[in-house]
Structure formats: C-alpha cells, structure tokens
Amino acid sequence: MNRLIALAVLLVLVASPLAQATVVEALDLQQLCEKCDSSFRGTCVASHPEWTSDHAYVVTVYEFRVTEWLKGGDGSGTTFVTHLGGEKDGVGTGVVGMPRYEDGEEMVLFINRAHEKTGCCLPLGFGQGAYHVKQSARGGLSVFRSFAGIVFWNPATGTTTEPSSEMKGEQPLDDFLTEVRAKIASNR
C-alpha cells in the first residue's frame, strides 16, 4: 500500500509541470515555413469573442491589417485569425499556450488552414508560429516568441523539455524576414 501511495505522489510530481502546459513538437523555422498554409506580417487592429456556428465553443476572432503576405493568403490587406477560447455571454474558455494578440500589436504569423468545425486557424506549434515584433533596445525592429504555457515533446526520445533560451532570443526583423522569404522560396 505504501508503494502505491509513493508511486501516486511521484506521478503527481512528475506530471504537475505539464498540467499547466500544452505539449507540442518543437519546430524550427524551416519546418514552420514548410508546414504552414499561410504566413504574413501584420498588425492586430481588432478582436472580439463569438460562438461557433453550433454554439459549442467560444472563439476569439482577431482582425489583422496585413503588411506583407509571406506565403499563401489572398493578397488582401486584411485577414482574420480565429483562436479557440475567449469569453462570451458569461462563458469563458481558454487553451494554455495559445497566443493572444493586443490591438496595435505587430506580428509575423505562420498559420494552419481553418478547422472545418470551429473555424479556428492556429499558429503552428502555438507560440512557435507567432513572432511578436517590437522595438529593439539596440534600435530597429526585432522579433521574438513567447513560449508561455508550452512544453516541447521529443517523439524520438519520448521526453519533454522546456523551450531553450536560444529559442526565446530576439532577431532583427529585416534579417528574419529575409530568412523566411528564402526558406519559403526554396520550398516552392
């Protein structure tokens, strides 16, 4: 009996870091460029929660003014990105690790095709496919990612790891966009 209790305590201690995280496979920039259905640089200009058509889920619809389509897209100056979660009619839902965007926030996103039931189109790997654009301390614009609520799964080893400091680092926006354009062009 004591062994069962010790095993249960051990399982709780091992699993607890994952309880507040979404487990995703780590993706590098090449994989983001290859696997995304569309990618763009744009600024969030509005957001609002709404119910899915079957009233089963609350989603948040973000409107982006597109500065540049990097892959896919219809060439228009506006696009909508829908994520599971939000609050509507007193009902709140959320997904740990799902990026959120503030009005006026500039982003570079790598997006999946919309899910046919919910209409949600997620950044690949949650925060991995959502690059925030900000003014760098060194001058100029840079990109960075937020990995809040994300843990990486390595299918080869069956282990999970936290995002590395290298993955969290900043990169100059112009250098990043040049690299993305080259990777997308090489995949065509």
ABEGO torsion letter per residue (X at the ends): XAAAAAAAAAAAAAAAAAAABBBBBBBBAAAAAAABABBBBBBBABBBBBBBAAGABBBBBBBBBBABBABEEAGBABBBBBBBEEBBGGBBBBBBGBBBBBBGBBBBBBBBBBBAAAGBBBBBGEAAABBBBBBBAAEEBBBBBBABGBBBBBAAAGBBBBBBAAAABBBBAAAAAAAAAAAAAAAX
